[in-house]
């Protein structure tokens, strides 16, 4: 499972969730790969996935987006990882 984190350096909630995402990256190291995308540096990619707010997380499995959500909700993030990494 690839977890894509669309973030911005100036985004407060992004800074809040970043340590939890790192924790989950270590906890589920055998199940997930985390990719961080700075929306200011990768505007076209953010537009391609219609990213309107940060942080937004995309969950990609077998080249398909299987889920996504926006917001710095660590519990929801871990639930999505558990649900889609099996």
N, C-alpha and C positions, 0 to 999 in steps of 0.2 A: 504494500500500500504506500503510495506517495502522498504525503501531506504537504500541500503548498500553502505557505503563509504569505499572503499579500499584506505588506505593511508599509509604513512611512516613518522616516526617522523622527518626524515632528509629532507623531501620533502618541498621545499619552497612554491610551488603552493598549497599544501595541507593546509599549515598554513594560506594562504591567504583566501581560500574558507571556512575554518572551522567556522568563525563567521557567515557567511551567511547561512551555513547549519544549525547552531544552531537557527538562526533567523527564517528560514523556518520551522524548527521543532516546534517552538513555534507558528508560524502563522498558520500552518496546523495541529496542535496537534490532532484534531479530525479526521484527514484523513490519517496521515502517522505515521510510526514508523521508526526511524533512528537507524541503526546498524553500528558501526564503526569497521573496521577490519584492524589491523596493519599487513601489508604484511610480515614484518620481523618476527612477532610472529606467524603468521598463513600462512606459506608458502604453505602448502598443499591445503588450501582453495583457496588461490590466484591462484595456478596452476590449480585447478579444474575449475575455471572460466576464465582461460587464461588471467589473469591480467598482462599486459605488461608495463603499465605506471600508474602513480599516479598523481592526484586522478582519480579513476575510480568509477563511480556510477552505481549500478545495481538497477533496479526497479522490484520488485517481487510482483506479485498479484496471489493469489490462488496457491501458490507454483510454479508458472511459472515465468521465467524471461521475462518480457514484453518489456524491453528496457534497454539500457546501453549506456554510453558514457564516454569518458575520457577527462580530462581537468578541469581547475578551472574557469569555465564560470558560474557565478551566475545567469545570465539571462536565460541561457539554462537550468540550474538545476531547476529553478522555473517553467519554461515552461513545463519541463518533469513531475514535480510533479503535476501541474495543469492538464495536459493532461491525466495522468494515475491514478489519485486519485479519479476521478469522478465515 
